[in-house]
Amino acid sequence: MLLIPCPHCGLREESEFTYGGPCRDLPALDGQSDAGTWSQAFHMGKNPRGPLRELWYHSSGCEAWIEVTRDTASHEIIPGGQT
């Protein structure tokens, strides 16, 4: 069982959360990015082996979205979020 540190509720089991996917670097909202750039940002996310910044929603707790860095190879949560 994966234990996820919620900043509001403390350490909680993964079953209390809903996975929100990897954090994505989106293009600037300056009107200069075309549809292809946005499509690439939304649909072609990274899938590295190792540390990955992810979003998790604490659906059975405080209902907050949190950012967690998890090693995709070992499923270890990395404290402080170093990627």
Rosetta blueprint (number, residue, H / E / L):
1 M L
2 L L
3 L E
4 I E
5 P E
6 C E
7 P L
8 H L
9 C L
10 G E
11 L E
12 R E
13 E E
14 E H
15 S H
16 E H
17 F L
18 T E
19 Y E
20 G E
21 G E
22 P E
23 C L
24 R L
25 D L
26 L L
27 P L
28 A L
29 L L
30 D L
31 G L
32 Q L
33 S L
34 D L
35 A H
36 G H
37 T H
38 W H
39 S H
40 Q H
41 A H
42 F H
43 H H
44 M L
45 G L
46 K L
47 N L
48 P L
49 R L
50 G L
51 P E
52 L E
53 R E
54 E E
55 L E
56 W E
57 Y E
58 H L
59 S L
60 S L
61 G L
62 C L
63 E L
64 A L
65 W E
66 I E
67 E E
68 V E
69 T E
70 R E
71 D E
72 T L
73 A L
74 S L
75 H L
76 E L
77 I E
78 I L
79 P H
80 G H
81 G H
82 Q L
83 T L
